[in-house]
Structures are given as C-alpha cells and as structure tokens.
Amino acid sequence: MAGKGKKKTRHVVPGLVVLTLVAASGYLTVELRKQEAPGVTEVRNVGVLDGTGGSGGGADDSKATWSRLENPARSVLRGGDGQIVAVLTDGSRTATLTGKARTFQEPAATKSKVSTRDWVRLLPEEWKKGAEKEQWFKDWYAENKDSEEDDLFAFAFQYVAGAPDKKDEQGTLYAGDADFGPLNTTGAEGGDLRLEQSDFYDFLGVQYPFRDGAVGTPEAMRARALDCSGFIRMVLGYRARYPLMSLDSASGDGLPRTANGMARSKLGADVLPLAGVSAEDRPANIDQLQPGDLVFFKLDARTKERLDHVGMVLGYDTEGHLIFVSSREEVNGPTIGDIGGVSRLDGNGYYAKTLRSAKRL
C-alpha cells in the first residue's frame, strides 16, 4: 500500500462551521462533507517575521561561523549576527537555509498559517562533517543562499486545492490541484472511498523511465492524482531530482515507492528512529524535527506491520503547532488542512498519536 490518510473529499464546510466542528471533534462526518463548498488555497510571500522580507541574518560571509550539533549529527552555519543561516545533516541531502519570510495557508481547510523563513533545498551530494570546506558545497551555497527559486515547500503547495496548472515546454502538466486517487467503485464494506497507488507519473500522464530499466506507465483513471507517497515522490523526486526507485524492492539507492519503503530504507538520517508500529512506539518527543523532514504514520490496522502514511514537516504555525503537509484521501489531495484530523505533529490529535518515525533525506 502506498499509505493511507483517512480523508474522503476535497470540499469543505464553510467558515465558522468548520472551525467549530474541528475544535470539537478533530474530524468531520461523511454526512457533513456532502454539504461542503469549495474554497481557495493561498500562498503569499511576505516579510511577516522580521518586517523586512529580506534574507536571513548574517549576510557578511566573512564573519560566518560553523559548529557541530548531535542527535542527529549536523553542521550549523551562523551569520555574523549569530543567527542560524543553514543546517546540514550528516547523510542527508536536504539543506535548510534561512531566507525571505513566507506564509503558507489553506483557508479552505484550516485556520493554521505557517510563517517561516526556512527554505529547504536539495544538495548535490550527501552532507558529511567538514564538507563546508569542499568546493562543491562552496559553489552550491553561493548559488542558493539568497535564492528565491522554488524550493521543496513551494513545490508541495503547487498541488493543493486551488493551485493553478503549470505545464512544461512539451505541454506536460507538471503541477496543479491534485486528487488523492480515483473513486473506489467496488462498494466493498469497509473499503476506502478513494483508491491508492497513484504515483507522480500518473499525475503527469506520461511514461517515466526509472534507472533500473523499469518504466512507469500512467493509468488514465489516475490522471492528476497523487497518493501520499506519490506526492512525496513528485516533490522530492520529479521536481527536486532526488533519485527514485520504481518499487520498494527495486535495485538501487533511490526513494522507494511506498511510505513503508521510505521509512524503512537506509536513505538519509533517521531523525526519529522507527521503534515499531504500535501505539506504545510513538516517539517520546519530536524536538529533533525540522522543516523538510519526512514523517511516517501508522493509521490503518489492515496494513499490519507496514507504515501507511507519509508527509513532510512544514514548520510551526502562528499558534505554535508543528504542521505537516501530505496527500490524504479524505481531503482528496495534498493539504495542511484539519478535515479528518488536524495536521499537527504535537499534542494528541489523530496524526500526532499515529506518528511513528521521521527521516531527513
């Protein structure tokens, strides 16, 4: 299975009704979902944290200092003013850089707003201690430290409800409002409303040749659809160019196909190591998490020992809650919304209680 988020439709109960129901129960009933009306997702670039909209602190590179931290092992770059401007984790290719402040919000599905100066980008090589002295990193950092080109977060929000279509020079649709998957028409009791197994090439509608020789062939009924792991593979793989495997069992070192495969792979750094899938195996704390980390959940008893949902940490919202983005069945696509369970990793909500591990790719 590619991963399950207990979500059913992309429409939303208007305004105060949503907020009241979410606060009271953490999810909306199927009956209420039938009455929901569409909304618009908003992403704005604004200087909300420092009032300037400028880049991160410490612009004077001559006064920058490096230090090392553990759990996980990582290198931290601070600018001349002592503020963190980059975090690079051993064994990981995702780099967190401080830049222009942005606010990510999805008013159709949540009142949460994530205002952040974190930009997460992909390094050309895995980080290791002392790599700041190597030329490849010096060149990469010079090019990316003040860049406002799309990063992983910008990519992710190009698939939420209301996101505009984007096409490449060949006319292939590579971004836009994505579904989770096609409706399940089998009518089986206890079955899911929407089918999983929609990968990034299903959204694209074109064949994709993998490095192991396999070719991903899209299904017409899955056009514009991304299940939870397909969404992560679209953002990190197709868009950011992290290597991809055709299946969990395929040869090579790329990102596996499913949430379970990703969580159990040897890729990256295990920020919250997987102890097991039972309720007792929930991480004792999540202080190690940072924006861009992949988080893995155990939602469905039917998947037995398999982890069945994956998302990406976005950051803290304006109320201080740690928020993640993922593609979910109930919302029918990528979201940071509260429908079917708030997107918080802290507290005792649906997703917080089912979190089992995290990885920094």
C-alpha positions, 0 to 999 in steps of 0.5 A: 500500500502506498499509505493511507490518510483517512480523508474522503473529499476535497470540499469543505464546510464553510467558515465558522462551521468548520472551525467549530466542528474541528475544535470539537471533534478533530474530524468531520462526518461523511454526512457533513462533507456532502454539504461542503463548498469549495474554497481557495488555497493561498500562498503569499510571500511576505516579510511577516517575521522580521518586517523586512522580507529580506534574507536571513541574518548574517549576510557578511560571509566573512564573519560566518561561523560553523559548529557541530550539533548531535542527535542527529549529527549536523553542521550549523552555519551562523551569520555574523549576527549569530543567527542560524543561516543553514543546517546540514545533516550528516547523510542527508541531502536536504539543506535548510537555509534561512531566507525571505519570510513566507506564509503558507495557508489553506483557508479552505481547510484550516485556520493554521498559517505557517510563517517561516523563513526556512527554505529547504533545498536539495544538495548535490551530494550527501552532507558529511562533517567538514564538507563546508570546506569542499568546493562543491558545497562552496559553489552550491551555497553561493548559488542558493543562499539568497535564492528565491527559486522554488524550493521543496515547500513551494513545490508541495503547495503547487498541488493543493486545492486551488493551485493553478496548472503549470505545464512544461515546454512539451505541454506536460502538466507538471503541477496543479490541484491534485486528487488523492486517487480515483473513486473506489467503485467496488462498494466493498464494506469497509473499503476506502472511498478513494483508491491508492497507488497513484504515483507522480507519473500518473499525475503527469500522464506520461511514461517515466523511465526509472534507472533500473530499466523499469518504466512507469506507465500512467493509468488514465483513471489516475490522471492528476492524482497523487497518493501520499507517497506519490506526492512525496515522490513528485516533490522530492523526486520529479521536481527536486531530482532526488533519485527514485526507485520504481518499487520498494524492492527495486535495485538501487539507492533511490526513494522507494515507492511506498511510505513503508519503503521510505521509512524503512530504507537506509536513505538519509538520517533517521531523525526519529528512529522507527521503534515499531508500529504500535501505539506504545512506539510513538516517539517520546518527543519530536524536538529533533524535527525540522522543516523538510523532514519526512514523517511516517504514520501508522493509521490503518490496522489492515496494513499490519506491520507496514507504515501507511502514511507519509508527509513532510514537516512544514514548520510551526504555525502562528499558534505554535503547532508543528504542521505537516503537509501530505496527500490524504484521501479524505481531503482528496489531495495534498493539504495542511488542512484539519478535515479528518484530523488536524495536521499537527505533529504535537499534542494528541490529535489523530496524526500526532498519536499515529506518528511513528518515525521521521527521516531527513533525506 
